[in-house]
Amino acid sequence: MPKLSRIAIFPIKSLDALNLQSVEILASGALKGDREFAIFDSDDRVVNGKRTAKIQSIRSEYNLDHRTVILSTSTLEPTPFNLDSDRKSIESWLSEYFGFAVHLKQNLELGFPDDPASPGPTVISRQTLQAVASWYDDITLAEARCRFRTNLELNAPTAFWEDQLFGMADQLPEFTIGSTLFQAVNPCQRCIVPTRNSSSGDITAAFQKTFLKMRSQSLPDTVERSRFNHFYRLAVNTRIVKNHKNQMNDSIKIGDDCKRLAE
């Protein structure tokens, strides 16, 4: 049976992950602390990896118990900030780095997911990430994690095991991780971010062409292929069933079983 082997949240959207042993589920169905903050420009447009590769050169280290973050780049010395009391200083640091004014927004209830209709965590297996890394000469498991930026990682029997979680477009198959009930929405459509080196932002040559070819060839026979209008999809988008028992106080932790429920 697959078990949850890694939990990653991204306290500031598009910056580095923070690995946890357990995480609380918010009433919205989001993970507590995930994409709690996002960066916006003066026109209120989000500043993320889809918009600029420059963001991928920022390193961020978090201590959420103390509500701190340390920001740095290859040319800027590590600078510590408090996420709550130093908000203006963080904005100044980021504005100077990007070369234009930015500000932070905070959402404690939902965060800033790419798809507000599916605010649950993304799910993938370690075996899948290892398989994808093997398609390229210079990508490791750690680098694949950084490129695809998924929340929940399973230790599964086979690569692409998670593809069996979703069904046809009019279905929302259910599965559990620990006591938390999930709905599998669809295979996650990827953007330009995975094509770039997660530290430098440099494009990996023929990344998407290779991915499309290998993803099509490796898709398990049991997977609902109608969900792939193209094969640049990886990981599963989810929703969490809010009326599930104890949902308001639910949490998941490393070692929890993942069970696909009978239809």
N, C-alpha and C positions, 0 to 999 in steps of 0.2 A: 504494500500500500504506500503511495507517495506520502511523504512527510514534508512539512514546511521546514526549510533549511536556511533561509535567509529572509530578513525583513529589512527593507531599505525605504526611508522616507527622504524627501528633498525639501528641507525647511524653507529655503529660498528657491523658487521655481527657476530651473535651468542651471543652478549651481550644483555642487557636489552632493552626493548622498550621505546620509547618516545611517549606519547599521544599528539595529536594535535587537534585543532578545525577545521583546514583546511589545505590542502596540495596542492602544485603545481604539475602539471603533466609535466614531462620533455618531450622533443621531442622524446626521445627513447621509451616513454610509461611507464617509471618507475616513481615512486614517488620521488620527490626531497628529498634528504637526506637519503633515505632508502638504507641500506647496502652500504653507501658511502665509508666506509672503511672495509677492511677485514684483518685478521691476517694471515701471512704466515711464515713458518719456513725457515731455511737456504737452503733447497732444493726446495723452492718455492711451497711447498704444503700447502694448506689452513689448518689452525688450527680452527676447529669448534666443535660444539657439537656432530657431528657424530663421530669425531675422538677421543675426550677426554671428559669425564664427568667433568673433573676438571674445564672446562670453565664455568660450570653452577654455580659455587660458587662465581664468580665475580659479583659484583654489580656495575652498572654504572648509573650515573645521569647526564643528559645533560641540557645545556642551549645553544641552537643553535643561539640565538640572540647574545650571547657573544662568541660563538664557544668554549664552555668549556665542559669538562667531569670530573666527580669525580669518581675515581675507588676505590674499597675497597673489602675486603673479611672479613670473620669472624675473621681472625687473623691479617689482615693488616688494619691500620687506613686509613680513607678516604683521598685520595690525589687528589688535583685538578690539571688539565692540560688544556692547550689550544690546541685544536685539530690541529691547523695550526702551531703555533710556537714551541710547546713542543713535536713534533712528536718523536724525539729521546728519550726524557724522558719517554714517554708512552711506547715505545718499550723496554726500559730498565726495567720498572716496570713489564711489561708482561713477559719478558724473565726471570726475577728473579722468578716470580710466577710459570711459567711453568717448569722451570729448564732446558730450552734450548733456544737458540737464536731465536727470532722472529722479524719480521718487519711488518709495516703497508703499505698497498697499498691503493690508493684513486682513485675512478672513479666517476667523477662528472656528466658524461653523462648517465651512465647505472647503476652504482653501481655494486654489485657482487651478482646477483640473482643465485639461484640454477639452474635454467633453463634459459639460455640467450635467447632461442627461445620464451619464454613466460615471458617477464620481467614485465608484469603488476602485480598489487597487488593481493594478495590472498583475497578471499571473503568468509565470513561465517556469520551465524546469531548468535546472543546472545542466542536464544532459543536452537540452536544446541549445543553450548558449555555447556549450563545448562543441557541438556539431557545427554551429554557424562559424565559430572561431576557426575551425579546421578548414573552412573553405578559402581562407586567406593566409598568406605566408607570414604576415606581420601582426596578426590579431590573436591575443591570448584570451583566456576566459575572463580575466580581470578587465581587459579592454572591452570585450563584448558586453560585460555588465555596464560599463561606463557609457557605452554607445547606446544601448537599448533602454536603460534607465527604468527598469521594471521594479515594482514594489515587493512582490512576493515571489520567492524562488522555491521550487519544490525539488526534492530528491526523488526522482521518478524512475520507473523501470526502464524506460526508453526515451530517446530524444523525441520531441514533439508530442509527448504524451498529453499535454494540456490541450492540444487541438481537438481532442474528443469531447471536451467540455461543452463547446457550443454546438448548436443545431442549426436548423433552417432559419431563415430570416424572421419567420413569424413565431419562433419558439424562443423561450428563455429557460433552457435547462438549468437545473439547480444542483449545487454541490456544496459541501461543507468543508471548512477548515476549522478544526476544533469544534466549537459549538456554534460558530457563525455561519449563517446560511447565505450563500451567494447565488446570483443568477449570472450565467455566462452570456454576454451580449454578442460579441463578435470578435474575430481575429483583428488585432490592432493594426491599423494602417500606419505605416512608418513615414517619416518626413526626411528632410535632408540631413538631420543631425547624425544618424548612424553612419553616414558616408564619410564622416570626418573623424580624424584622430581626436580623442577626447581631451587631450592636453594642448595640442598645438592648433587644432582646427583645420589642419591640412587634409585635403580630400584624398581618400584612398582610390587609386585608379581602378576603374571598371567595377566599383563596389556594387552598384545597383544591378548592373548586368549579370554579374556573377551570382548575386543573391537571388534574382528572379529565376535563373536557370536551376540553381541548386534547390531552392525552396519548392519549386514545382516537382522536381524529381524525387524529393524526400518526403513529400506529403503522404502520410499514411493512408492506406486504402479505406480505413474506417471513418475518415474525416469527411464532413459535409463540404464537398468541393464547390457547391453553389455559392458559398460565402466568399469565394476568392474571385472577384472580378479582375483582380491582378494578384500577383504573388509577392508583392512587397508588403507583406503583413507578417507580424510576429508578436507573440504573447496574446493574452486574452483580456479584453475589456470586461469589467464586471459591474454589477450593482449588488448592494447588500440589502437583503429583505428586512425592512425596518420593523415589521410587526413580529419578527421572530422572537421567541422567548428570551428575556433578559437582554434584548438588543441594546437598550440604552446604556447598559453597563458592560457590554461584551468586550472581549479583547481576544487577540490571538497571540500565540507564542511559538518560538522555535520548537520543533518536535511534534507539533499538532498534526494529526492525520488529515489527509485530503480525501474525501469520499464523493464520488459522483453518484447522485441519487437516481434511482430507477424512475423512468418516465411513466 
